[in-house]
């Protein structure tokens, strides 16, 4: 199954060929304002959210290979629409299609990798492989971001066109994947409903797991908001131009890729449940201080937060996979992503409007304070447990 791991790396490269990374907000602002961007982003996350659970169950029942193929097919269509959008309504439709495609991808690649390793009795390698995948998923956008800034100057839709072409190429790689045979079941509507139910069960089946999942979700909700819109809003408000943002995000993603490799190293000093809480607190602080930062310190805060988000993603993936049965793996990961996305779906337009009215830095500070409050209780609990053991 090493073949699957190598193809997974290739798919990660193509999936994350985000030539639009540094310029997407400027492209959107050609058609609308921050509130409108919130509406476009809401369309994206609604699509991802309503598709998360059924697509995860489909991946477990119909097969990860077919699900990944469907994912890249839909994302390619959406990408081509985005590149040639004549007005904002096209952007809404395009991101909706891409959102559904993203939902097919969400959790499926991780499940494919974990089960491919487990089939060979090598699941202990997963934390290293997922770190590599995360690093690739951050390093590639860094390169693409710089190139995308120049492509944008040639023609604003060109970064999206090249990205859609990469998704088309990914379809070919999907054909060479080998479906893991571990714990597979035949597809049926009854099985789909049952699979969905067990996806929720896997996340909340035991008190210890339930507590960890709640902490992961508390942090994850804010991370989604940062990744989907807030970090880019802040880049603009800190004073970066399109070209500067392209270079900035290139640096951020490269350093975040290196930070991802620290995941297994940090485990030597503390277990993942404590690590994610520490990361959550640091993310909260980085958001709270946003109103007092200029272009240099503001850029540095984006860099630090993005690096922390990469480690959080790895740690949360390991925690969930370690407590999930193979037959429910993609469903459970999709269920987790669904719950994590719901608050953003319900608030994206409102958040965009608030950024228009009060500024993105003020919004960031408020969200950071909310996250810090959410983490106070679990932090005190862990401190008490560590103290009692000593």
Order of alpha helices (4+ residues) and beta strands (2+ residues): alpha-alpha-alpha-alpha-alpha-alpha-alpha-alpha-alpha-alpha-alpha-alpha-alpha-alpha-alpha-alpha-alpha
